[in-house]
Amino acid sequence: MKMSYRYFEFRAFENLVKLSQLLGENKELFQLCEKQEEIRKRQNVIRKGKICAVVAGEFKRGKSSFINALLGEEILPADVCPATAVPNRIIYGDVPRSWLRYKDGSEKEIRIEELSKYVMKSAEIRENTEDEIIEALIEYPTIPGREYLELIDTPGLNDDIYMDSRALSCMENADILILTLSPSSPFSETESRFVARILEQGKVSRIIVVVTKIDELADAEEREKLYSYLREQIVSKTEERLLETHETGEPVFSAWRSILNGLPMFGVCSPEALEAVKEKNAQLYRESGFEELSGSFFKIIQSVYEKNCIQDAIDSALRVSAEFEREQPQILECCRKKRSESEESRKCFAEECYLMVEQNTLDEIKTALWQRIETFISTVPDDMGRQFIKCLSSIRVLDSRLIDRELREQSARSEVWLNTRINKELLPELQRLLTEKTAEWYQNILSRLNCMPQLAENGMESVSELAEKLTEQPFPFSAEFTGSAFCWKSYPVPAIEKLVELDLINEIRGAIDESIAWWSMEEKRLTEEILKKAAEQVSGEIEKIVLTLYQVKQKELDLWEETENRIKSETLTRQLRMIAEESEHLKAEFMRTAEDNKKVERN
């Protein structure tokens, strides 16, 4: 009794799942990504559980008629004039039905008898419109190898570029290519280029050549000569096409040798086969060539299924396990390197951020403010000195008490005069400079911050969002430059008993210079305090971003440490070896079962 392969599918899939879970996901480790990608690929093949056979060839090669004969029913339109313009996908179904899939994702169920209205070549079909038909799907109960197979009838090659591209796109998920040729025009340049492209894609496992309309050659010897000629032409012309774009040592030539060596080839007459099925004429069916083809075709489907779905899955588990153990030292070194890079990245980010908001970055603003103060006071001593000279010039009597009173009154007037100028001329200018310059400084910080490479790294979305929000917010610092009021540090009126003895004008000028200098120093000290507060306030905002990045990076570091510990653990090595051992046993059991099934078929 023939055994089912479902058991092996399940076991192979289970081992791949275990292997994937053990390896874990880490997009930064390309070694793991490659292995996970291979595992997913094999899992998808098992999930699909079908072999896709694409029937292709130049237009009017009898592709649709061949599929009809294979199904034993005239399902696909195959008149003398029309040619297929839309791919037809035939899968197993208990009840015959068909529907269309459109480019916009919609579907439309139609009767099988209506297929010709939609899938045959016409101007409407060829228009690249929004409702363009992608493919027609047909479910039918007589498809051979119904557990495993889906058949695709493609548009003809060498019709136009549009049809060629459609035929080639059908091959993207193909496992088997059924290439239809005819005795009258065997293996054209278009077909050789098509086969070369298929080999370059690296998806197809087997190629079957079907020579349709073989009844054109009645003599068996002529047929054998044609088969021999076609095999030689397919191999040589395909090689020529490949050599146009590849060097002989490239992997595509391995596929060329393995797939085209011992190429299965069958001569058939599709109309005879259909007639034989309808009339139940075994002799005519044998003469049509379909008896030989059907038996071999199912074995090829099964062979490809065994390899693509089961054997490749088991081999992948073995290969991935062995490669991982062999590459373990390099993977661990990569983990350590990534962890070191993360630590260095967050350190550099923090240092750069704090440097941007250090108070010395405001030195340019401080210099501008101080220069404005210096400019303002540059004429004040002379102006104030002239005020006192004018005051003294108005005194006509050399009386100490009178001089003392007049100088004190002038001191008060000069103080009011200077404070008025400070409030009207200097403070508004200092406020404008402070507001403009600190805003520019802040925008420069934000620009530099948003250009820092750490924000573009994977996983930094929360940090980037915080930086963007900061950019959208108004300047977080706002201070009114009140300044300090001028008052006499050194009073310009000497003791009354010395008023007539001193060089009074020089004494007053000295007091003016000392008081202005003291006020200037105090004003500059206030600007430093204001700028310090600005730096502290902006630093607080930037620190939120630094802390957020530190938290994200810490999770990254913890993940790398966890990954490193997991990869170097003895438990992981032991479990991988167990999966490899299970896969070895499964492979041996599968090979025995496959051989037993072949014996059952032969008997």
DOGULUM-505958 format. One record per residue (C-alpha): residue number from 1; x, y, z. Coordinates in steps of 0.05 Angstrom, whole numbers. Each point is the difference from the previous one (the first is absolute). Layout:
BEGIN
REC loke      X      Y      Z
REC  NUM      X      Y      Z
...
This chain:
BEGIN
REC loke      X      Y      Z
REC    1      0      0      0
REC    2     26     69    -20
REC    3     15     46     59
REC    4    -20     74      4
REC    5     53     53      4
REC    6    -41     44     46
REC    7     34    -29     61
REC    8     68     21    -27
REC    9    -26     69    -18
REC   10    -24      9     72
REC   11     65    -25     31
REC   12     44     42    -46
REC   13    -42     62     13
REC   14      2    -13     75
REC   15     76     -4     -1
REC   16      4     65    -39
REC   17    -45     34     51
REC   18     43    -25     58
REC   19     63     23    -36
REC   20    -29     69    -13
REC   21    -20      8     72
REC   22     69    -21     24
REC   23     37     48    -46
REC   24    -44     59     17
REC   25    -10     64    -40
REC   26     52     54     -4
REC   27      3     45    -62
REC   28     69     25     19
REC   29     31    -70     -6
REC   30      2    -15    -74
REC   31     20    -73     14
REC   32    -65    -11     38
REC   33    -41     39    -52
REC   34     26    -45    -56
REC   35    -18    -63     38
REC   36    -68     26     21
REC   37    -14     19    -72
REC   38     18    -71    -24
REC   39    -44    -30     55
REC   40    -59     45    -20
REC   41      9    -18    -73
REC   42     -4    -75     15
REC   43    -59     10     46
REC   44    -38     38    -53
REC   45     13    -56    -51
REC   46    -30    -51     49
REC   47    -59     46     17
REC   48    -14      8    -74
REC   49      0    -76     -7
REC   50     -4      3    -76
REC   51     45     -4    -60
REC   52    -10     54    -52
REC   53      9    -23    -72
REC   54      0     56    -52
REC   55    -14    -16    -73
REC   56     38     49    -45
REC   57     23      6    -72
REC   58     -9     43    -61
REC   59    -71     20    -19
REC   60    -39    -52    -40
REC   61     42    -57     28
REC   62    -62    -35     26
REC   63      9     14     74
REC   64    -74      6     15
REC   65    -17    -62    -41
REC   66     54    -39     37
REC   67    -29     19     68
REC   68    -70    -18    -23
REC   69     26    -68    -21
REC   70     35     -8     67
REC   71    -66     16     35
REC   72    -40    -44    -47
REC   73    -49     57    -13
REC   74     -3     61    -45
REC   75      4     50     56
REC   76     46     54    -29
REC   77    -17     37    -65
REC   78     44    -30    -55
REC   79    -29     21    -67
REC   80     40      5    -63
REC   81      9     76      0
REC   82     -2     27     72
REC   83     61     -1     46
REC   84      1      3     76
REC   85     10     71     26
REC   86    -14    -12     75
REC   87     33    -54     43
REC   88    -47    -57     18
REC   89     13    -32     68
REC   90    -31    -70      7
REC   91     -5    -32     69
REC   92    -38    -58     29
REC   93    -73      9     19
REC   94    -56    -50     11
REC   95    -48     44    -41
REC   96     20     35    -65
REC   97      1     75      8
REC   98     39     61    -24
REC   99     11     72     19
REC  100     42     60    -19
REC  101     49     40     41
REC  102      9     73    -17
REC  103     58     48     11
REC  104    -39     40     52
REC  105     -9    -63     44
REC  106    -72    -14    -19
REC  107    -25    -68    -24
REC  108    -57    -21    -46
REC  109    -28    -70     -7
REC  110    -17    -22    -70
REC  111    -23    -63    -34
REC  112     56    -42    -30
REC  113    -35      6    -68
REC  114     11     75      4
REC  115     76     -4      8
REC  116     14     15    -73
REC  117    -33     68      6
REC  118     51     21     52
REC  119     65    -38    -10
REC  120     10      1    -75
REC  121     42     54    -33
REC  122    -37     64    -15
REC  123     12     74      2
REC  124    -42      7     62
REC  125     40    -52     38
REC  126     65     33    -18
REC  127    -19     68     26
REC  128     36     15     65
REC  129    -62     26     36
REC  130    -20     -2     74
REC  131    -45    -60    -12
REC  132     54    -40    -37
REC  133     -7    -75      9
REC  134     60    -29     36
REC  135    -21    -73     -9
REC  136    -57    -48     -9
REC  137     -7    -55     53
REC  138    -32    -67    -16
REC  139    -17    -55     49
REC  140     -9    -68    -32
REC  141     -4    -71     27
REC  142     41    -35    -54
REC  143     67     36     10
REC  144     56    -52      7
REC  145     35     -5     67
REC  146    -56     38     32
REC  147     32      0     69
REC  148     62     35    -25
REC  149     -9     35    -66
REC  150    -23     66    -29
REC  151      7     13    -74
REC  152      9     68    -33
REC  153    -14     14    -73
REC  154     41     61    -21
REC  155     -5     51    -56
REC  156     42    -19    -60
REC  157     72     22     -8
REC  158     24     41    -60
REC  159    -68     33     -8
REC  160     18     67     31
REC  161     39     27     59
REC  162    -63      6     42
REC  163    -17    -74     -8
REC  164     73    -22     10
REC  165      3     38     67
REC  166    -65    -32     22
REC  167     27    -70    -17
REC  168     64     14     38
REC  169    -36     27     61
REC  170    -38    -66      4
REC  171     66    -35     12
REC  172     16     37     65
REC  173    -31    -54     43
REC  174      7    -59    -48
REC  175     31    -67     19
REC  176     -6    -33    -69
REC  177      3     30    -69
REC  178    -38    -38    -54
REC  179     30     28    -65
REC  180    -44    -13    -61
REC  181     35     -5    -67
REC  182    -23    -21    -69
REC  183     33    -40    -56
REC  184     -8     56    -50
REC  185     38     53     41
REC  186     43    -33     52
REC  187     31     42     56
REC  188      4     72    -24
REC  189     46     55     25
REC  190    -58     28     41
REC  191     -9    -67     35
REC  192     75     -7     13
REC  193      2     69     33
REC  194    -62    -19     40
REC  195     32    -64     26
REC  196     64     39     17
REC  197    -41     50     40
REC  198    -34    -56     37
REC  199     67    -30     19
REC  200     23     68     23
REC  201    -61      7     45
REC  202     22    -64     35
REC  203    -71    -20     20
REC  204    -16    -58    -48
REC  205     22    -70     21
REC  206    -17    -38    -64
REC  207    -14     14    -73
REC  208    -44    -46    -42
REC  209     -2      8    -75
REC  210    -65    -17    -35
REC  211      2     -2    -76
REC  212    -72     13    -21
REC  213    -30    -17    -68
REC  214     47    -60     -3
REC  215    -48    -32    -50
REC  216     33     44    -52
REC  217     57    -51      3
REC  218    -30    -68    -13
REC  219     66    -38     -1
REC  220     28    -22     69
REC  221     72      8    -24
REC  222    -14     72    -21
REC  223    -29     14     68
REC  224     62    -28     35
REC  225     45     43    -44
REC  226    -42     61     18
REC  227      5    -16     75
REC  228     75     -8     -5
REC  229      7     64    -40
REC  230    -44     39     50
REC  231     40    -24     60
REC  232     65     22    -32
REC  233    -30     67    -22
REC  234    -31     15     69
REC  235     66    -13     35
REC  236     45     37    -49
REC  237    -45     60    -14
REC  238    -16     11     73
REC  239     74     -3     16
REC  240     13     53    -54
REC  241    -52     45     30
REC  242     29     -8     70
REC  243     70     14    -24
REC  244    -23     68    -26
REC  245     -8     25     72
REC  246     36    -51     45
REC  247     69    -30     10
REC  248      5    -76     -5
REC  249     15     -9     74
REC  250    -63     34     25
REC  251    -54    -40     37
REC  252    -50      6    -57
REC  253     41    -50    -40
REC  254     -9    -52     55
REC  255    -75      7     -8
REC  256      9     -3    -76
REC  257     37    -66      5
REC  258    -44    -33     53
REC  259    -67     20    -30
REC  260     14     -8    -74
REC  261     40    -64      7
REC  262    -46    -59    -17
REC  263    -57     47    -18
REC  264    -68    -37      1
REC  265    -32      7    -69
REC  266    -68    -24    -25
REC  267    -33      4    -67
REC  268    -76      7      3
REC  269    -60     12    -43
REC  270    -51     37     44
REC  271    -61     -6    -45
REC  272     10    -76     -5
REC  273      6     -5     76
REC  274    -65     39     11
REC  275    -36    -43    -52
REC  276     28    -63     33
REC  277    -25     22     69
REC  278    -70     16    -27
REC  279     -4    -66    -38
REC  280     37    -39     55
REC  281     48    -25    -54
REC  282     62    -26     36
REC  283     37    -14    -65
REC  284    -10     71    -26
REC  285     20     29     68
REC  286     64    -41     -2
REC  287     15     24    -71
REC  288    -13     73     20
REC  289     61     -5     46
REC  290    -40     19     62
REC  291      3    -68     33
REC  292     76      3      4
REC  293     -2     73     20
REC  294    -53     -7     54
REC  295     37    -56     36
REC  296     67     36     -2
REC  297    -31     68     15
REC  298    -31    -23     65
REC  299     66    -31     22
REC  300     37     65    -16
REC  301    -52     40     40
REC  302      9    -47     58
REC  303     75      2     -5
REC  304      2     76     -1
REC  305    -50      2     57
REC  306     43    -47     41
REC  307     61     42    -12
REC  308    -29     70      5
REC  309    -47    -12     58
REC  310     31    -53     43
REC  311     72    -17    -18
REC  312     21     72     -7
REC  313    -34     17     67
REC  314     37    -56     36
REC  315     66     19    -34
REC  316    -11     73     20
REC  317     -8    -19     73
REC  318     65    -41     -4
REC  319     38     54    -37
REC  320    -24     58     44
REC  321     17    -39     64
REC  322     70    -17    -25
REC  323     14     70    -26
REC  324    -23     32     65
REC  325     46    -43     42
REC  326     58     14    -48
REC  327    -13     75     -1
REC  328    -14      6     75
REC  329     68     34     16
REC  330    -11     53    -54
REC  331    -72     12     23
REC  332     23      9     72
REC  333     54     49    -23
REC  334    -52     38    -39
REC  335    -44      4     63
REC  336     58     28     41
REC  337     16     50    -55
REC  338    -72     23     -4
REC  339     -4      7     75
REC  340     64     41      0
REC  341    -27     44    -56
REC  342    -64     12     38
REC  343     38     21     63
REC  344     45     46    -41
REC  345    -59     28    -38
REC  346    -39     21     62
REC  347     63     28     32
REC  348     16     43    -61
REC  349    -72     23     -5
REC  350     -1     23     72
REC  351     67     35     -5
REC  352    -19     35    -64
REC  353    -67     23     29
REC  354     31     27     64
REC  355     54     35    -39
REC  356    -53     35    -43
REC  357    -33     31     61
REC  358     61     16     42
REC  359      3     73     22
REC  360     63     13    -41
REC  361    -42    -11    -63
REC  362    -34     65     20
REC  363     66     39      1
REC  364    -16     31    -68
REC  365    -65     28     28
REC  366     34     23     63
REC  367     53     36    -41
REC  368    -54     35    -42
REC  369    -36     23     63
REC  370     63     24     34
REC  371     22     37    -63
REC  372    -66     36      0
REC  373      9     20     74
REC  374     71     25    -15
REC  375    -25     40    -60
REC  376    -53     31     43
REC  377     47     22     57
REC  378     55     24    -46
REC  379    -26     72      0
REC  380    -33      1     68
REC  381     62     23     42
REC  382     13     60    -45
REC  383    -74     19     -3
REC  384     -6     -5     75
REC  385     65     37     11
REC  386    -25     58    -42
REC  387    -63      2     43
REC  388     42      9     63
REC  389     45     52    -34
REC  390    -62     40    -20
REC  391    -26     -6     71
REC  392     66     27     30
REC  393      4     56    -52
REC  394    -67     27     24
REC  395     27     10     72
REC  396     24     73      9
REC  397     21     -3     74
REC  398     55    -45     26
REC  399    -42    -27     56
REC  400     11    -73     21
REC  401    -72     -9     24
REC  402    -28     28    -65
REC  403     46    -43    -42
REC  404    -18    -62     41
REC  405    -75     13     -9
REC  406      6     13    -75
REC  407     43    -62    -12
REC  408    -48    -44     39
REC  409    -58     25    -40
REC  410     39    -12    -65
REC  411     18    -70     23
REC  412    -74    -16      8
REC  413    -16     32    -68
REC  414     55    -39    -35
REC  415    -23    -65     32
REC  416    -71     11    -24
REC  417     25     20    -69
REC  418     42    -63     -8
REC  419    -55    -47     25
REC  420    -49     32    -48
REC  421     48    -13    -58
REC  422     11    -72     24
REC  423    -74    -15      1
REC  424    -16     34    -66
REC  425     61    -16    -42
REC  426     40    -58     29
REC  427    -49    -49     31
REC  428    -46     -6    -61
REC  429     60    -12    -44
REC  430     28    -53     48
REC  431    -69    -33      3
REC  432     -4     -3    -76
REC  433     70    -29     -6
REC  434    -13    -51     55
REC  435    -66    -24    -31
REC  436     27     -5    -71
REC  437     67    -30     16
REC  438    -25    -53     50
REC  439    -55    -20    -49
REC  440     52    -10    -55
REC  441     44    -38     48
REC  442    -59    -45     19
REC  443    -19    -13    -73
REC  444     72    -19    -15
REC  445     -2    -50     57
REC  446    -65    -31    -26
REC  447     28     -4    -71
REC  448     63    -35     24
REC  449    -42    -45     45
REC  450    -46    -23    -56
REC  451     60    -14    -45
REC  452     34    -46     51
REC  453      8    -70    -30
REC  454    -25    -35     63
REC  455    -71     26    -14
REC  456     -1    -36    -67
REC  457     17    -68     30
REC  458    -51    -56      5
REC  459    -41      3     64
REC  460     12     75     12
REC  461    -70     21    -20
REC  462    -19     23     70
REC  463     63     43      4
REC  464    -12     29    -69
REC  465    -72     17     18
REC  466     24     36     63
REC  467     51     40    -41
REC  468    -54     18    -51
REC  469    -48     23     54
REC  470     55     44     29
REC  471      9     31    -68
REC  472    -74     16     -5
REC  473     -3     31     69
REC  474     16     74     12
REC  475     68     20     29
REC  476     -3    -26     72
REC  477     39     60     28
REC  478    -29     68     10
REC  479     32     54     44
REC  480    -10     75      6
REC  481     65     38      1
REC  482    -13     47     59
REC  483     72     20      9
REC  484     29     35     61
REC  485    -13     73     17
REC  486     60     46      1
REC  487     21     28     67
REC  488     63     33     25
REC  489     52    -52     21
REC  490     49     57     14
REC  491    -38     63     19
REC  492     24     60    -42
REC  493     -5     51     58
REC  494     61      2     46
REC  495     -3     18     73
REC  496    -21     72     10
REC  497     65     21     32
REC  498     39    -24    -60
REC  499    -42     31    -55
REC  500     44     61     -9
REC  501     66    -37     10
REC  502     -5    -56    -52
REC  503      5     -3    -75
REC  504    -75     -5      1
REC  505    -12    -15    -74
REC  506     48    -59     -1
REC  507    -30    -26     65
REC  508    -70      2    -30
REC  509     24    -34    -65
REC  510     33    -55     41
REC  511    -65    -13     37
REC  512    -39      0    -66
REC  513     48    -51    -32
REC  514     -1    -46     61
REC  515    -76      1      6
REC  516    -11    -12    -75
REC  517     50    -57      1
REC  518    -34    -32     61
REC  519    -69      7    -32
REC  520     27    -30    -65
REC  521     28    -60     37
REC  522    -66    -11     35
REC  523    -38      4    -65
REC  524     46    -51    -32
REC  525     -9    -45     60
REC  526    -75      2    -10
REC  527      7    -20    -73
REC  528     41    -60     21
REC  529    -53    -21     50
REC  530    -55      7    -52
REC  531     39    -41    -51
REC  532     17    -52     53
REC  533    -75     -8     14
REC  534    -13     -7    -75
REC  535     53    -55     -5
REC  536    -29    -36     61
REC  537    -71      4    -26
REC  538     17    -26    -70
REC  539     47    -52     31
REC  540    -60    -26     39
REC  541    -39    -10    -65
REC  542     58    -33    -35
REC  543     13    -45     60
REC  544    -70    -30     -9
REC  545     21    -22    -69
REC  546     67    -27     25
REC  547    -34    -39     55
REC  548    -51    -29    -49
REC  549     56    -21    -46
REC  550     38    -31     58
REC  551    -62    -41     19
REC  552     -9    -24    -72
REC  553     74    -16     -6
REC  554     -1    -36     66
REC  555    -55    -46    -26
REC  556     42    -10    -62
REC  557     61    -18     43
REC  558    -42    -47     42
REC  559    -25    -33    -63
REC  560     70     -9    -27
REC  561     23    -29     66
REC  562    -60    -47      1
REC  563     13    -20    -73
REC  564     74    -12     15
REC  565    -15    -43     62
REC  566    -53    -39    -39
REC  567     45    -13    -59
REC  568     59    -24     42
REC  569    -43    -42     47
REC  570     12    -75      1
REC  571    -76    -10      1
REC  572     -7     32    -70
REC  573     57    -42    -28
REC  574    -31    -63     29
REC  575    -69     16    -27
REC  576     28     16    -70
REC  577     35    -66     -1
REC  578    -64    -35     20
REC  579    -37     33    -58
REC  580     56    -21    -47
REC  581     -3    -71     26
REC  582    -76     -1     -8
REC  583      7     27    -71
REC  584     51    -54    -17
REC  585    -47    -55     24
REC  586    -59     33    -36
REC  587     40      4    -65
REC  588     19    -73      4
REC  589    -73    -20     15
REC  590    -25     44    -57
REC  591     49    -30    -51
REC  592    -22    -70     20
REC  593    -73     19     -6
REC  594     10     33    -67
REC  595     36    -62    -26
REC  596    -55    -45     28
REC  597    -53     42    -35
REC  598     37     -5    -66
REC  599      2    -76      8
REC  600    -76      0     13
REC  601     -9     42    -64
REC  602     43    -48    -41
REC  603    -39    -60     25
